[in-house]
């Protein structure tokens, strides 16, 4: 308990001083060297005016964001085994976690995007989907969490789902 409180205090001081630390995931996770086939392809996610497009290839990830139809930029990254901080996003670390979750970390960010392949039913039809949730290194993970849902098709609607966080950040 005391060590946990000390780590949280050190983390708070580091954040307030503006120090940047790469996210640390528990030892049980395994860094993957190729994007799993279940995650590959083009995925679209909507979120209150924003549209995110993720393109997962065997060895790279491309992310494009659009706000109300206007492009806000594209990030092209390559998969790496060792994440080193730089000011420009060039590499991404992908780690396999428990219960189907994967954690994705950019080399210039202090956070992790959790993702999991799933199915989502809309008007009785099942679609392949990808649950996505951005988290900071200091987040406490509840048992259930509302996450964004991405699809291979660009729907004109925001979809979310409350899911179990079992396996996240493991």
C-alpha contacts under 8 A as a table, 3 or more apart, distances in Angstrom:
res1	aa1	res2	aa2	distance
1	X	4	X	5.10
1	X	5	X	6.28
2	X	5	X	5.16
2	X	6	X	6.15
3	X	6	X	4.98
3	X	7	X	6.11
4	X	7	X	5.12
4	X	8	X	6.20
5	X	8	X	5.09
5	X	9	X	6.14
6	X	9	X	5.08
6	X	10	X	6.14
7	X	10	X	5.12
7	X	11	X	6.05
8	X	11	X	4.99
8	X	12	X	6.13
8	X	138	X	7.77
9	X	12	X	5.07
9	X	13	X	6.19
10	X	13	X	5.11
10	X	14	X	6.09
11	X	14	X	5.05
11	X	15	X	6.17
11	X	138	X	7.61
12	X	15	X	5.15
12	X	16	X	6.15
13	X	16	X	5.10
13	X	17	X	6.13
14	X	17	X	5.19
14	X	18	X	6.32
14	X	19	X	5.25
14	X	20	X	7.52
15	X	18	X	5.14
15	X	19	X	5.80
15	X	20	X	7.19
16	X	19	X	7.63
20	X	110	X	6.50
21	X	110	X	6.02
22	X	83	X	7.97
22	X	85	X	7.29
22	X	107	X	7.54
22	X	109	X	6.94
22	X	110	X	5.27
22	X	111	X	7.16
23	X	105	X	7.37
23	X	110	X	5.84
23	X	111	X	5.60
23	X	112	X	6.66
23	X	136	X	7.64
23	X	137	X	5.37
24	X	137	X	7.08
25	X	29	X	6.91
25	X	169	X	5.72
25	X	170	X	6.41
26	X	29	X	6.18
26	X	169	X	6.61
26	X	170	X	5.15
27	X	30	X	7.81
27	X	170	X	7.41
28	X	97	X	7.25
28	X	170	X	5.92
29	X	95	X	5.97
29	X	96	X	5.48
29	X	97	X	4.80
29	X	98	X	7.50
29	X	169	X	7.90
29	X	170	X	5.73
30	X	95	X	5.24
30	X	96	X	5.15
30	X	97	X	6.86
31	X	81	X	6.38
31	X	93	X	7.11
31	X	94	X	5.84
31	X	95	X	4.23
31	X	96	X	6.26
32	X	35	X	7.08
32	X	81	X	7.36
32	X	93	X	7.94
32	X	94	X	5.84
32	X	95	X	5.68
32	X	96	X	6.66
33	X	59	X	7.45
33	X	79	X	6.65
33	X	80	X	6.77
33	X	81	X	6.58
33	X	94	X	7.74
34	X	58	X	5.41
34	X	59	X	5.34
34	X	79	X	7.10
35	X	39	X	6.71
35	X	40	X	6.61
35	X	56	X	6.99
35	X	57	X	6.67
35	X	58	X	5.09
35	X	59	X	6.23
35	X	60	X	7.65
35	X	79	X	7.99
35	X	94	X	7.62
36	X	39	X	5.59
36	X	40	X	6.57
36	X	58	X	7.50
37	X	40	X	5.09
37	X	58	X	7.80
38	X	117	X	6.73
39	X	56	X	6.67
39	X	117	X	6.74
39	X	130	X	7.76
40	X	55	X	7.20
40	X	56	X	4.59
40	X	57	X	5.61
40	X	58	X	7.12
41	X	55	X	5.64
41	X	56	X	5.24
41	X	57	X	6.57
41	X	152	X	7.54
42	X	53	X	6.92
42	X	54	X	5.63
42	X	55	X	4.42
42	X	56	X	6.46
42	X	152	X	5.75
43	X	53	X	5.68
43	X	54	X	5.07
43	X	55	X	6.42
43	X	130	X	7.62
43	X	150	X	5.65
43	X	151	X	5.13
43	X	152	X	4.64
43	X	153	X	7.18
43	X	154	X	7.86
44	X	51	X	6.94
44	X	52	X	5.66
44	X	53	X	4.68
44	X	54	X	6.48
44	X	150	X	5.01
44	X	151	X	5.27
44	X	152	X	6.11
44	X	153	X	6.55
44	X	154	X	5.35
44	X	155	X	7.83
45	X	51	X	5.72
45	X	52	X	5.07
45	X	53	X	6.55
45	X	148	X	7.17
45	X	149	X	6.16
45	X	150	X	4.23
45	X	151	X	6.64
45	X	154	X	7.40
45	X	158	X	7.49
46	X	49	X	7.26
46	X	50	X	5.68
46	X	51	X	4.54
46	X	52	X	6.31
46	X	148	X	7.89
46	X	149	X	7.98
46	X	150	X	7.45
46	X	155	X	7.94
46	X	156	X	7.65
46	X	157	X	6.63
46	X	158	X	5.01
46	X	159	X	7.26
47	X	50	X	5.04
47	X	51	X	6.40
47	X	148	X	7.65
47	X	158	X	5.63
48	X	158	X	7.10
49	X	67	X	5.65
49	X	68	X	5.25
50	X	65	X	6.98
50	X	66	X	5.61
50	X	67	X	4.50
50	X	68	X	6.30
51	X	65	X	5.82
51	X	66	X	5.11
51	X	67	X	6.42
51	X	68	X	7.92
52	X	63	X	7.07
52	X	64	X	5.75
52	X	65	X	4.63
52	X	66	X	6.43
53	X	63	X	5.68
53	X	64	X	5.06
53	X	65	X	6.42
54	X	61	X	7.10
54	X	62	X	5.80
54	X	63	X	4.67
54	X	64	X	6.59
55	X	61	X	5.70
55	X	62	X	5.02
55	X	63	X	6.45
56	X	59	X	7.99
56	X	60	X	6.22
56	X	61	X	4.73
56	X	62	X	6.62
57	X	60	X	5.19
57	X	61	X	6.18
59	X	78	X	5.98
59	X	79	X	5.43
60	X	76	X	7.45
60	X	77	X	5.66
60	X	78	X	4.23
60	X	79	X	5.46
61	X	76	X	6.12
61	X	77	X	5.33
61	X	78	X	6.27
61	X	79	X	7.42
61	X	92	X	7.64
62	X	74	X	7.02
62	X	75	X	5.62
62	X	76	X	4.45
62	X	77	X	6.18
63	X	74	X	5.56
63	X	75	X	5.14
63	X	76	X	6.57
64	X	71	X	7.71
64	X	72	X	7.48
64	X	73	X	5.83
64	X	74	X	4.27
64	X	75	X	6.42
65	X	71	X	6.18
65	X	72	X	5.40
65	X	73	X	5.87
65	X	74	X	6.61
66	X	69	X	5.82
66	X	70	X	5.33
66	X	71	X	4.32
66	X	72	X	5.23
66	X	73	X	7.42
67	X	70	X	5.25
67	X	71	X	6.45
67	X	72	X	6.66
75	X	89	X	6.88
75	X	90	X	7.98
76	X	89	X	7.60
76	X	90	X	6.74
77	X	89	X	6.70
77	X	90	X	4.72
77	X	91	X	4.76
77	X	92	X	6.04
78	X	90	X	6.53
78	X	91	X	4.83
78	X	92	X	6.00
79	X	91	X	5.80
79	X	92	X	5.05
79	X	93	X	5.89
79	X	94	X	7.15
80	X	83	X	6.64
80	X	91	X	6.12
80	X	92	X	5.99
80	X	93	X	5.48
80	X	94	X	7.86
81	X	93	X	6.34
82	X	93	X	7.16
83	X	91	X	7.17
83	X	92	X	7.10
83	X	93	X	6.24
83	X	106	X	7.84
83	X	107	X	5.71
84	X	107	X	5.87
85	X	107	X	4.96
85	X	108	X	5.48
86	X	89	X	7.06
86	X	107	X	6.21
86	X	108	X	5.44
87	X	108	X	5.48
88	X	107	X	7.77
88	X	108	X	6.11
89	X	92	X	7.94
89	X	106	X	6.29
89	X	107	X	5.77
89	X	108	X	5.38
90	X	106	X	7.71
90	X	107	X	6.77
91	X	106	X	6.13
91	X	107	X	5.63
92	X	104	X	6.65
92	X	105	X	5.52
92	X	106	X	4.54
92	X	107	X	6.02
93	X	103	X	7.92
93	X	104	X	5.65
93	X	105	X	5.16
93	X	106	X	6.53
93	X	107	X	7.71
94	X	102	X	6.72
94	X	103	X	5.66
94	X	104	X	4.63
94	X	105	X	6.64
95	X	102	X	5.50
95	X	103	X	5.11
95	X	104	X	6.57
96	X	100	X	7.61
96	X	101	X	6.47
96	X	102	X	4.67
96	X	103	X	6.61
97	X	100	X	6.72
97	X	101	X	5.22
97	X	102	X	5.39
97	X	103	X	7.00
97	X	167	X	6.04
97	X	168	X	6.47
97	X	169	X	6.64
97	X	170	X	5.31
98	X	101	X	5.77
98	X	102	X	7.96
98	X	166	X	7.31
98	X	167	X	3.92
98	X	168	X	6.52
98	X	170	X	6.05
99	X	166	X	6.76
99	X	167	X	5.10
99	X	168	X	7.92
100	X	116	X	5.80
100	X	117	X	7.22
100	X	167	X	7.45
101	X	114	X	6.62
101	X	115	X	5.58
101	X	116	X	4.71
101	X	117	X	7.86
101	X	167	X	6.35
101	X	168	X	5.99
102	X	114	X	5.76
102	X	115	X	5.25
102	X	116	X	6.28
102	X	168	X	7.70
103	X	112	X	6.12
103	X	113	X	5.65
103	X	114	X	4.64
103	X	115	X	6.40
103	X	168	X	7.86
103	X	169	X	7.14
104	X	112	X	5.55
104	X	113	X	5.09
104	X	114	X	6.42
104	X	115	X	7.80
105	X	109	X	7.14
105	X	111	X	6.55
105	X	112	X	4.86
105	X	113	X	6.53
106	X	109	X	5.48
106	X	111	X	7.99
106	X	112	X	7.66
110	X	136	X	6.54
110	X	137	X	6.82
111	X	134	X	7.14
111	X	135	X	5.63
111	X	136	X	4.25
111	X	137	X	5.51
112	X	134	X	5.82
112	X	135	X	5.32
112	X	136	X	6.27
112	X	137	X	7.33
113	X	132	X	6.68
113	X	133	X	5.51
113	X	134	X	4.23
113	X	135	X	6.04
114	X	131	X	7.81
114	X	132	X	5.66
114	X	133	X	5.08
114	X	134	X	6.15
114	X	135	X	7.31
114	X	168	X	6.99
114	X	169	X	7.89
115	X	130	X	6.47
115	X	131	X	5.22
115	X	132	X	4.60
115	X	133	X	6.56
116	X	130	X	5.53
116	X	131	X	5.09
116	X	132	X	6.95
117	X	128	X	7.53
117	X	129	X	5.95
117	X	130	X	4.56
117	X	131	X	6.36
118	X	128	X	6.13
118	X	129	X	5.13
118	X	130	X	5.81
118	X	131	X	7.00
119	X	126	X	6.32
119	X	127	X	5.50
119	X	128	X	4.62
119	X	129	X	5.18
119	X	130	X	7.84
120	X	126	X	5.58
120	X	127	X	5.27
120	X	128	X	6.43
120	X	129	X	6.09
121	X	124	X	5.83
121	X	125	X	5.33
121	X	126	X	4.34
121	X	127	X	6.16
122	X	125	X	5.31
122	X	126	X	6.42
122	X	127	X	7.50
127	X	151	X	7.33
128	X	151	X	6.44
128	X	152	X	7.24
129	X	149	X	6.41
129	X	150	X	5.52
129	X	151	X	4.78
129	X	152	X	7.21
130	X	149	X	5.66
130	X	150	X	4.99
130	X	151	X	6.44
131	X	147	X	6.23
131	X	148	X	5.82
131	X	149	X	4.73
131	X	150	X	6.39
132	X	147	X	5.88
132	X	148	X	5.21
132	X	149	X	6.10
132	X	150	X	7.19
133	X	147	X	5.38
133	X	148	X	6.32
135	X	139	X	6.42
136	X	139	X	5.50
141	X	165	X	7.12
142	X	145	X	6.51
142	X	165	X	7.01
143	X	164	X	5.85
143	X	165	X	5.55
143	X	166	X	6.95
144	X	162	X	6.32
144	X	163	X	5.35
144	X	164	X	4.48
144	X	165	X	5.55
145	X	162	X	5.27
145	X	163	X	5.55
145	X	164	X	6.53
145	X	165	X	6.57
146	X	160	X	6.49
146	X	161	X	5.43
146	X	162	X	4.14
146	X	163	X	6.37
147	X	160	X	5.51
147	X	161	X	5.53
147	X	162	X	6.23
147	X	163	X	7.15
148	X	158	X	7.96
148	X	159	X	6.29
148	X	160	X	4.58
148	X	161	X	6.67
149	X	158	X	7.95
149	X	159	X	5.51
149	X	160	X	5.34
149	X	161	X	6.98
150	X	159	X	7.80
151	X	154	X	6.70
151	X	155	X	7.76
155	X	158	X	7.93
165	X	168	X	5.42
167	X	170	X	5.51
